[in-house]
């Protein structure tokens, strides 16, 4: 049975934003809370990706060097 995803708990937060951006967002009918949340989610995702790449840099480089020297493992079984 599939479970419904629970609604996230909202936390009131004070932020300081460029007043020109705030006015323009209001004029365009942009929900600033949703926009800020989307931007924060994107920034978190990008930072997690950057950290993962840094943490795994040596393994990735090692794997790439192996492929450069020896070719792809199981390449003879590729159909394309």
WOKA-V798479 format. One record per residue. N is the residue number from 1. RES is the residue in one small letter. SS is DSSP state (helix for helix, strand for strand, loop for the rest). PSI is psi in whole degrees, -180 to 180 (* if undefined). Layout:
n:N res:RES ss:SS psi:PSI
n:N res:RES ss:SS psi:PSI
This chain:
n:1 res:x ss:loop psi:132
n:2 res:x ss:loop psi:139
n:3 res:x ss:loop psi:144
n:4 res:x ss:loop psi:138
n:5 res:x ss:loop psi:130
n:6 res:x ss:loop psi:150
n:7 res:x ss:loop psi:139
n:8 res:x ss:loop psi:148
n:9 res:x ss:loop psi:127
n:10 res:x ss:loop psi:143
n:11 res:x ss:loop psi:117
n:12 res:x ss:loop psi:134
n:13 res:x ss:loop psi:139
n:14 res:x ss:loop psi:132
n:15 res:x ss:loop psi:154
n:16 res:x ss:loop psi:125
n:17 res:x ss:loop psi:155
n:18 res:x ss:loop psi:123
n:19 res:x ss:helix psi:-32
n:20 res:x ss:helix psi:-40
n:21 res:x ss:helix psi:-40
n:22 res:x ss:helix psi:-47
n:23 res:x ss:helix psi:-42
n:24 res:x ss:helix psi:-41
n:25 res:x ss:helix psi:-44
n:26 res:x ss:helix psi:-45
n:27 res:x ss:helix psi:-32
n:28 res:x ss:helix psi:-2
n:29 res:x ss:loop psi:27
n:30 res:x ss:loop psi:132
n:31 res:x ss:loop psi:108
n:32 res:x ss:helix psi:-33
n:33 res:x ss:helix psi:-46
n:34 res:x ss:helix psi:-41
n:35 res:x ss:helix psi:-43
n:36 res:x ss:helix psi:-41
n:37 res:x ss:helix psi:-42
n:38 res:x ss:helix psi:-42
n:39 res:x ss:helix psi:-40
n:40 res:x ss:helix psi:-42
n:41 res:x ss:helix psi:-41
n:42 res:x ss:helix psi:-44
n:43 res:x ss:helix psi:-39
n:44 res:x ss:helix psi:-46
n:45 res:x ss:helix psi:-45
n:46 res:x ss:helix psi:-41
n:47 res:x ss:helix psi:-40
n:48 res:x ss:helix psi:-41
n:49 res:x ss:helix psi:-44
n:50 res:x ss:helix psi:-45
n:51 res:x ss:helix psi:-42
n:52 res:x ss:helix psi:-45
n:53 res:x ss:helix psi:-41
n:54 res:x ss:helix psi:-44
n:55 res:x ss:helix psi:-28
n:56 res:x ss:loop psi:10
n:57 res:x ss:helix psi:-47
n:58 res:x ss:helix psi:-43
n:59 res:x ss:helix psi:-41
n:60 res:x ss:helix psi:-46
n:61 res:x ss:helix psi:-41
n:62 res:x ss:helix psi:-45
n:63 res:x ss:helix psi:-43
n:64 res:x ss:helix psi:-40
n:65 res:x ss:helix psi:-40
n:66 res:x ss:helix psi:-47
n:67 res:x ss:helix psi:-39
n:68 res:x ss:helix psi:-41
n:69 res:x ss:helix psi:-41
n:70 res:x ss:helix psi:-6
n:71 res:x ss:loop psi:178
n:72 res:x ss:loop psi:135
n:73 res:x ss:loop psi:141
n:74 res:x ss:loop psi:18
n:75 res:x ss:helix psi:-31
n:76 res:x ss:helix psi:-15
n:77 res:x ss:helix psi:-2
n:78 res:x ss:loop psi:141
n:79 res:x ss:loop psi:4
n:80 res:x ss:loop psi:*
